[in-house]
Amino acid sequence: MEKPDIRYLKGLARQYPTIAAAATEIINLQAILSLPKGTEHFITDIHGEYEQFQHVLKNGSGAVRRKIDDEFGNDFSVSEKKAIATLIYYPELKLSQVQKQEENVEDWYKVTIYRLIRICKSASSKYTRSKVRKALPKDFAYVIEELMTGRPDLSDQEAYYNEIVNSVIRTKRAQELIVALCNLIRRLVVDHLHVVGDIYDRGPYPHLVMDTLMEHHSVDIQWGNHDVLWMGAAAGNPCCIANVIRISAKYGNLNILEEGYGINLIPLVRLAMTQYGGDSCEAFQLDYREEEYDVKEAMLDEKMHKAISIIQFKLEGQLIQRHTEFHMEHRLLLDKMDLEKGTVLVEGVEYPLRDRNFPTVDPTHPYELTFEEQDVVERLIQAFLKCERLQRHIRFLYSKGGLYKVYNSNLLYHGCVPFCQDGTFKKVSIFGKEYSGKVLYDILEHYARKGYFAVDPVEKQKGLDILWFIWQNADSPVFGKSKMTTFERYFIADETTHYEPKNPYYRLIEKEEIVNKILTEFGLPVEGSHIINGHIPVESKKGESPVKCNGKLLIIDGGFSKAYQPKTGIAGYTLIYNSYGLLLAAHEPFESVEKAVRDESDIHSDTVLVQHVARRKTVADTDVGRELKESIQDLEALLEAYREGRIVESYKN
């Protein structure tokens, strides 16, 4: 590294005005480099399954339980350790249960506080006292710090230590302290969270997932195709809005929009009842609905489902016709329908239509919206643009997210890197220029940000259209299929038309040289680096492995979504990367929070050791470590400048 120039050093001198200040900071940073690296937690394809997401987040994919085992070993029974774990996951609910069951609750408080403090000490051992102090809850910062640093085994401090605990109980603050300790443990056990795409769609509570992520102490997000769809909708792209509503209707989740985000769907309801009131909408039945789902409500949702689907096909047709460079003319199907014959022509083959009722489609101008449809679209655009909660969530996705991330020798992305059949990176034309590999990701992300933030209307429109391109174009890294056969799935019974051929990437990633090629493209060494890949459901029950190419590629979508579980046989893969190596966890479906607390049950997970390092990794081995080393070099240059007299120390009077 080149030595910093004198102007930079003078600026640094304002922060460290003396030799003593600069030297102290060097000592501090050098010491931090020797600490074990923090634990990283990787989750992907949450798809709105809030309860399961919360549980995996709270248990750190088994990291909390391992910390309990490390601290108490064989001193505690399995049932005792399960009870402690459940308390840490759900302190408020567990405390409520304890109040009803324990005869001497004050003794239970005392014993529990001591045990939680022990776990806190263990979990905080890899951090500086300064970092731990910043993590302490404000109301109990003094109490917890004294308990964590105290020595009850020493006679001089035993009475002091015990009196702190007794005073907390006597002032009836024990429950609040226990909750604070449990929250602190979870925060200390997992230092950083990676969400590798697809927070939205299918499941019922993506808005609650987003609320939770916004409160997390350290998180990054790699956008999935469903996230980008919602980003486009929030930016005002009508195609994305129609897709968002259609998918919400399809999975019986319109309440996400109406109740979660307060988006008014009444105009769509009126259109649906006017145009499809007498239509059975058989092709638009909900994919899955809860047992208590009201039948009449379901029938209305199915009519809305059809109404918004027809609007979507029209809007997408208009966009495809505007952008011939997207090469999506084969997805123009409304004009290929012959409603008199009841057929549609798809890729040169004529198929019978399952549904012939298209009251809003003009055969001579099939992609034109009716006046009523146009009014609905305009109202929906304004509703999405003015939804404060949605805009807050989407801004968070932009601030914490991107299409990929390189972090601590790992490459994280959702979907695939577009390849040609011969194993070369596919060249994709974006507004007249060709891009491939990493630069394709960069240009798409560039325009995705313009779609939301740009002021210039021309550039903003380009960005809006690219957000839809990322959602479903064959050359989109987060889609990775040759087509999205939405129309065929609704209107054609022949399932051969439903097939969506995947990008060659999914075949090529079985070859280590291809994985090495991707790592090199993104600036990572082929040895010691990994690709963490979301989006691809791993069919565990068929014996498919999420670990490929000698552990260089890890696929961690199993998936959380209940709609996928019959196919995959599991309820999601997650990954833990701590100072000892990589641990992959395969989870069983989560039943309920109530059952977890009542039975002290956890999501059973099979943990696979993907990689065990020969030398425990420290902060020095991480991206933060590299930044600290650069800071140390700058500070050493400042020390040299002080001692040579090129910069004069500044002392306060």
N, C-alpha and C positions, 0 to 999 in steps of 0.2 A: 504493500500500500504506500502511495506517495505521501510525503509529509504535508500536513495542512499548511496553507499559507498564513502569513502573519495576521491578515485581516480576520480570518476565521478564529485564530488563537486569541485575538483581542476580544472577540465576541464571547469565546469560551471563558475568558478571564473574568467576565462580569459574573458568571455563575460560580466560578472557583477563584476568588480574588487573591488567594495566597498559596504559597507552596504547601502549607499544612492542609488546606482545603482540598487541593488537587491530589495530594498524596493519600489523604484519607479516602477519597472516592476511588482511587486506584485499588487500594487495599480492599475496599468493600466489593467492588466489581470483580476483582480477582477471586475473592472468596466465593462469590455467588457462582462463578464458573464451575466450581468443584462440587456444587450440590447436585443431587440426582435430578434428572429431567422430570418435569411434571407429567402427570398421566393425561393422555389424550383419549377422548371417547368419540367414536365414529358411529353415527346413526344415519340411515337413509330410508327413503320411500315410506314416510310416516303416513301419508295419505289420510290425514284427518282423524286417525285413530288415537284420540287424546289420552284415554285411560292407559292404554298399553304404552304409549310414548312416555307418559308421566312415570310409570312404574320403572321402565328401563332407564329413564333419566335419573330417577331417585336411587336405584340400586347400582347405577354405574356399570351395568352389564356384569354384575358379580363383583365389582371392585370393592364395594362397601363390605360385602360378606368376607372377601379375602382379607380385608384390613382387620375385621373382627377376629378371624381365625389366627392371623399373625399375632395379634395382641394377647389373646386368651388361650390359644392352643388347646391342649387337653385339660386345662384347668376348669373349663366350663363344658357342660353337656351340650349336645346338639340342640336340644329344645331351648336352653338358655340363650344360645347364640342366635337362634331363630327369633326369639322374643326381642332381643336387642336390635336385630336387623329390622324387624317390622316397626319397632319404635322409631328408628332412624328414618325409615321411609315415610311413615305416616304418624308423626308424633301427636298431632291433635286427636286423631281418631283412636290411637292406641291409649292415650291418656284417658279418654272418655271411657274406654273399656276397663282400664285399671281402676278407675274410681268406683265402678260397680262391683269389682271382683275382690279387691284387696281389703283385708280387715284392718291392717295398720298401714295406711297409705303413706304416712310420714317416713316410716322406715324404708318403704319402697323408694320414695323420692331420694333419700340419702344414698342408698346403695346404687341407684340408677345414675345419680349425678356423678358419683365417684367413677363408675364404669365408663360413662360417656367422656369424662375428662381424660381417662387413660387413652381412649380411642382418638380423642382430639390431639393429644400429645404425639401419638404415633403418626397420625395423618399430617401433622404440621412439621414433622421432622425434616422434610425435604425443602422447606421454604425458609426465607429469612424472617426474623422476628418482625421486621417492618411490614413485609407482605402479609403475614398472619394478622398483625395488628389492624391493617386496613380491612381485612375480611371480617373482623369481629363485629357483631351486631351492636349498634350504638348503646342501647339500653343496658347491655350487660358487658360492655368492653372491659371495664375495670375488674369486675368479678371473675370473668373467664380468664383474663390474663393472669390474675393472681393465682387462680386455681391451677392453671397450666404450668406456671413457672414455680409454684410453691413446692416444698419438700415435706409432705406429711410424715415421711419416714424418719425425719430428724426431730428430735425432742424439742428443739428450740422453735420449730415451726408447726408442730402437730396441733397445738391448741388453736393457733391462728387460723390454720387451714380448716379445721373442723368448725370453728365458729363462723366462718364465711358461709359454709353450707347450712349450718343450723339457722343462721340469720335469714338466709334466703327462704327457708321453709317457714320460719316463724312469721315472716312478713307476707306469707302467702304468695310468694313469687316463684315457687318451685316449678310449677307447670310452665310458666313463661321461659324460665331458664332452660328447662329440658328441651323445649321446642327450639330455642336459640342454639343450643349445643348440637341438636340433630341437624339443623340447617347448616351449621358451620362444618360439621363432619362431611356432609355431602359436598359442600363447596370445596373443601380441602382435598378430598379423595380424588376428585376429577378436576384437573387444572384448566382444561380447555375442551370445548365441544365442537365437533365438526358435523354439520348436517349436509349429507351428500345428495341433496335434491329431493323433490316431490313431497312437499309439505301438504299441498292442496289436493282436492278431489277424492272421490269415492267415499271416504269416511265422513262422519257427521260434524267434526269439531276442529277444522283447521284453524279457525279464528282463535280458539283457545290455545292451540299449539303455538301460534304466533305470539299471543300474549305472554306465554311462558318463556319463549325464546328471547323476547325483548327484555325480560327481567334477568336473564342469565348473565353471570359475571364475565364470561369470556366465550364467544361463539363466532364461527364463520359458517357461511352457507354457500354451497355450490348449487346453482339454479338447476332444477329439473324441468322437463318439458311442461309439466302441469303448473309449476311456479311461474314460468315465463308466460303461460296462458293467462294467469291471473294478473300478472304485471301488465300485459297488453290490455286486459279489460280495464284495469284501474287507470291506464293512460288514455282510454277512450276509443280503442280500436273496436269497431262494431262486430267484426268477425270473432274476435276473442271473447267479447261479451256474450255473443250468442252461444259459443262453445261452452263457456262457464255455466250458463243457465241450463243448457241442454244436459251437460254431465250431472249437474246438481239434480235436475229432474229425473234423469235416468236412474240414479242411485237413491232416489227418495229423500234428497237432502236440500230441498228448496228452502227449508228453514234456516240454513246457513246464511242465505242471502237476506231473507225477510227478517229473521230474529237476530242472527249473529251480526249482520252488517246494516240492517234497517233499510234495505233496498226495496223500493215499492214495485211489486210485480202486478199490481191491479190492472194496468193497461194490457199486460200480456194475458191476464185472466179473461178480460173482456173479449180480446181478439180470439182466444182459444174457444170460448163458449159460443161466440158468434159464428165462427167458421167451422168448428169441429164438435159442436154441442151434441149432434146426433151420430157422431163417428165413434165406433167402438175403440179406435186407436189400438188395435190388437198388436200391431208391430212395435208399439211404444210402451209396452208394459214395463214396470220398474224391474230392474235386475234383481234386487233383493230389498225386502222391506221388513222392518221389525214386526213382531207378532201383533203389537198394539197399534200398528199403522191403520188409520181409519180408511175403510173401503171407499167411501165417497170422496175423501181427500185424495186417495190414490187415483181414482178415476179422473178427477180434475187435473192432477199432476200429469197424467198421461196425455190429456188434451193439450196442456201447456207444453209438454215434451214435444209433441208433434208440431205445434205451432212454431216453436223456436227453432226446431230442426229445419223446417222449410225455409225460415228466414235465414238460418245459417248457410244453407246450400246456395241461396241466392246471393248473399253477401260475399261468400267465398268465390263464387263464380265471377262476380264483378272484379274482385281483387286479382284473380288469376288472369282475367282478360286484360287488366291494366299492366300486368307484369309478365310478359311472355318469357322474360329471361329466367323466371322461376321454373319453367318447363313443367307445368302442372296441367296442361290442357287435357290430359287423360282423366282428370278429376272433374271435368265439366260433364255432368250426367243428366241434369234437368232437361237439357235440349235433346238428349238421346232417348227420351221417353216417347212412346206412342200410346197415349191414354185410351184411344179407341180400341187398339189391339190389346192393351194392358201389358205392354212389354217395354223393356229398356235395353239399349245396345251398350255393352261394356266390353271395351277392347276387341271389338269386332264380332262379339258373340251376343245373340239375342236371348234374353231371359224373361220369364214371366214376372210381373210385379206382384208382390204380396198385397199391395195396397194401391187402389186406383183413384182414391179420393184426394184430389189436389185442387181445392176450390180457389186457392189464391195464385195458382200458377197459370199464366197466360202462355199457351204453347208457342205463340209467335214471338213472345219476349219473355222467356221463362225466368230470366235473372232479374227482372224488374220487380221491385217491391210494390205492393198495393199501397194506396194512400194510408190505410189503417196500419199496415206493417211498418211503413216509414215513420208514422207517428209513434208507434211502440218503440222502434229503434232509437229515435231521437230522445224519447223520455228515458230510456234505459241508459243511454250514454251519459246524460246529465246526472242520473241517479248514481252511477258508478263514480263519475268525476267528483261529485260533491259528498261522497261517503267518507266522513272524517276517519272512522276506524280503519276502513280498508286502505285509505291513502297512507295512514300512519304505518300500517303493516307493510305496505309495498315499499315505502321509503326505507324501512328497515332492511328489506330484502336487497335493495340497491346498495345501501351503506355497508352491509355485512357480507354481501354476496358477489358472485361472478360466475362465469361459465366453467372456470377451473381454478385450482389453487395448488401452488407448490409450497409445501410446508414440512420442514424437518425431514427432507429426503423422501417425501411421499408426494405423489401426484394424485390429486383428487378431482374426479369429474363424474358427471351423471351421463349415462348413455354410451356414446362411442366416439372414437376418432374416425371420421369418414375415410374409407380405403377403397381402392379399386380391387378388382379380382386378383390382379397380379401382385398385390402386396405393396403397391405404391400409394402414397397419400393422394386422395382424390382432389382434383382441382375444381373449385366451385366459383362460379361467376357471381359477384356481388356488385351490382350497379356498374357493370362494364369492366371490372378488374377481377383477375383470378387469384384465389387464395387457397392454401391447403395447410394441413397440420396446425401448428400452434397459431400461425397468423390468421387462419380462418376463425378460430375461437376469438382472437383479439378483435377482428373487424366486426364480427357479429355482436360481441359485447359492446363495442363502441356504438353501434347503431341502436342496440337495445336501450342504452342509456339515453341516447338522443330521443328515442320515442317517448320517454317520460319527461326529460328535463329540457330539451331543446326549445329555444324561443323562436328561431326561424321556422316558419310554417312548412317550407319545402323539406328542410332537414328533419323536422319533427314527423312529417308524413312518411318519409323514408324509414325512420325508426319505428313508427307504428306498424308499417307493413312488414318490417324485418321481425318484429316480435311475433307476428303470426307465422312467418316463414320458419322461425326457430321452433314453433309449436309443431308443425306437421310437414315440413318439406323433407324430401328424401335425402337432401344434403345437409340437414341440420344435425349437429353432433348430439343433441339431446333427444332426438327422435330415432334416427337410425334405421328406418324402414323405407321401402320404396314408395309406399302409399299408406294413407289412413282410410280404411274401407268402411267409413261410417255409413255412407249411403247404402252400400251393398248389405250391410248387416241389418238394416231396417227393412229394406224393400225386396231383397232377393233371397229366396229360400236355399238356393244352391250354395253350400258352404265353401265350395272351392273358390268362390268369388270373395270370400271373407279373408282369405290368406293375405298376410302382409309380409312379403319377403324382406329379410333383414339385410343390413349392410354387411359386406364381406368381413368386416371387423370381427363379428361374432364367431366366425369360423377361424379367422387368422390368429386370434388371441391364444389359441392352443399352442402356438409356436413361440418359443422363447425369443427368437431373433426379431419377431414383430414387436413383442413387448419391449425389448431393448431399443428398438427403433423409435418407439413412442417416447420412452424415457429420455433418449438422446435429443429428440426433437424439442422437448420441453426443458432441456438444459440440466438434466439429472444424470449422474453416473449410473451405469448399468449394474454395478455391484453395490449392494447395500440400500438400493432404492426400491420403492414399491408403487404400484398403481392401486388406488382404492376406488373401485368402480361401483356406482349405484345403477339403478334402473332395470337390471336384468334379473327377473325372478329365477332363482335357483331351485330346480325341481329335486329337492332332497330325497323325496320318497322314491325317485327313480335312480338314486345313487349318484346324482350329479354333485360334484365337489365345487365349493366356492373358491378353492385355492388352486391356482394354476401357475404353470411355468416355474416350478420350484419355489413357490411362495412370492414371486415377484408381482403377481396380479391377484388381488383379493376382491371378490364380488360379494357385496354385503347387502343385497336385497333379497329377502326371503319370502314374503314381505309382510309388513304390518297389516296391510289391507286384508280385511276378512274376505273380500272378493277373490283374492289370490290363494288363500290358504288351502282350499280343496285341491288346487293344482300343485302347490309346492310341498304340502305336507308339514310345513312348519310355520312359525309366526315371526319370522325375521331373523336376519343375521346382524350382529353388531360387532364392533371391533374395539379392543382396548390396546393402546400402545403406551406402555410404561417404561421405566428405566431398565427393566429386565428383558423386554422384547414385546412381541405382538401376540395377543390372545384373541381368538375368534370365538364368538358365542352364538349358538343356534338356539332360539327360544321357542318354547311351546306357547300356544295361544293363552292370552291373559283373560281370566273369567271376569273378575270384578275387584274393585278396591275393597268392598265389604268382605269378600271372601278372603282376600289377602290379609286383612286385619284380624278377622274373626279366627281363621285357622292358622294364622302366621305362616301362610304359604307364600312362596315366591314363584316367579316364572322359572320353571325348571329349565336349565340351559346346559347344553353339552359344550364344554370349553375345549378348544383345540389350540395347542401351542404352535403357532405358525413359525415363530422365530425366537430363539433364545440367544441373547448376545453373550459373547465370551467375557466382555468387560461391561459392567453396568454403565449405561449411558448417563452422562451428566449434562448440565446446562451448556457446558462448553461444546457439546456435540450438536446443539440445536441452532435454529435460525437466530433466536434471541442471543445465544452465545456468541455467534459471529458478530452481531451488532455490539455486544458488550466488549468484545476484543478490539473492535474498531474504536470504541469510545476510550478504551485503555490506551491505545496507541496515540489518540489525540491528546489525552491527558498527560502522557509521558512527554509528548512534544511540547506541551504547555510548561511542564516542569523544567524542561531543558531551556526554554525561552526565558523563564524566570531566572534560572541560575546563570544564564549567559548575559542577563541584563537587557535583552531585547524587549521584554515586557516587565514593567515594574509592578510589584505586589501592591495591593490596595488594602489598607487597614482602616477600619472604622474608628472614629474618635470616641 
